[in-house]
Amino acid sequence: MIKFAANNNLVGYVPPGYNKLRTTLLHKERTHIEKLLKSIKETWKEKGLCIVSDGWTDSRKRPLINFVATSKKWPLFIKSIDGTKEYKDKHYIADLFLKVIGEVGHQHVVEIITDNAFVMKAAGSIVEAEYPHIFWSPCVVHTLNLALRNICAPKNSLQNEVAYNECNWSAQVADEATFIRIFITNQSMRLAIFNSYFPLKLLTVAKTRFASIIIMLKRLFQVKQHFRNMVISEEWMLCREDDVGKAQTVRDYVLNDLWWDKIAYILRFIGPIYDMLRVADTDTPILHH
């Protein structure tokens, strides 16, 4: 729109000047936005609010910390802090929270919510000591994602030895399922054969969301019989455009009843965590559910 207005002679239209844009019009727009946000802020006095915070890295590699106020009506963005050159210990994080609490009014704040990293928990304790009526809570979705990571992709470390020994087999099954997906989707002929047999598509796993591994395994299990029909078909056996050894490995997995039993067990075992994650990962209040 701006490009069109700049490059065309619009009869009767006089564009605002530089000073008007940066003063009068800007102040007018700010007043308009604040008026729209007033109805949200008014609910804070009656129902209270939670302050949610999370860190991320922008396109310029700056470590940013976001603060959002969530309430019954709508979430409201408060501010974003550039943490470059700052040592992000518990005191620094707690100080940021205390400043935000002061801005929105400590009497309205019910809790603060972060991920459950140790430094965040320690910062939450400092805030709780300053304001006894405010309590710290770890993000439910982040906690459930960590639980799924410990099951689907456990790390072999001294602190995590028990989980690794118990759940490493499930990570191996997830890796084998990923191998099947990559092999089929990266080979044009195999993918064509797959599409001719399957009504559903294979799903790609997102690195930061371990629940997506469960989604991928669910999809594989849904089309189990189609997979078996495909790997014993004449088209699959005659296809020679790619690595025959990998094709045979895929065939061995798909025709192995024990492999499918492992997938079924993983889906049953993780089912409650996955269902809870789907309920919690929304923008609406769900604690009362």
C-alpha positions, 0 to 999 in steps of 0.5 A: 500500500505504501509503495503504491501511494509513493509511486502514484499521483493520488488526486486530492490526497496529501500525505502527512509530513515527517513531523506529523507522523512521528508526533501527532499521528503516533500519539493518536495511534498509541492512545487508540491502542491503549483504549483497546487494551483498557478492557483487558487490563480492567479484568486484572482487578477482578480476576488477577493475572499471570506473568508468563516469560520465555527466552528466545534468540532473534534473527540477529542472535540477540538473547531476548526475554519476553514478558506477557500478561495472561488473564481471563480475557486475552494475553497482553504483551508487556515488554521484551528485554535484550539480554546481550552482555548480561549474566542471566543468573537468578538475581538478574531474572528475578529483578526483571520479574519484580520490575514487570510486577511493579509495572502491572501492580503487584496486587493483581499478580497471582503467579509467574510462569516460566520453564522449569530450568533451575535458574528460573526456579531459583528466580521464582523463589526470590519473587515468592519471598518478596511477594508471598501472595505470588507463586511460581509455576513451571510451564506445563507444556515445557514440563511435558515436553521434557518428559517426552524427551526423556522417553523418546530421546533420552541422553546417556549421562550420569544424572540420566542413567536410569531413564536412558537404560529404561527408555533407550529402546523407544528412542531406537524405534523412533530413529528407525521410524524416522529412517523409514520416512526419510528413505521414502520421501527422499526417493522419487520412485519410492515416494510415488509407490507410497502415494499409490498405496496410502491415503495419508501422508508421512509427517515430519518431526519438529526438533523442538517438539517431542510430541511430534515423534508420537504423531509420526509413530501414530501415523505409521501405525495407522497405515501399518497394513498399507505399509506391509502391502507396499513392501511385498508388492511387485513395484517395491521389489522391482524398484532399483533406482536407490540403495537396495540395502536400505530398501531391504532394511525398511522391508525388514522393519515393516514385516517385523511383528515385534517392531510394530508391537513396540510402536503400539506399546510406546503409543499406549504408554505415552498416550496420557502425556500426549493427551495432556499436552494437547489439552494444555498447549493452547492460548486459553485458560485450561487449569480448571479443566 
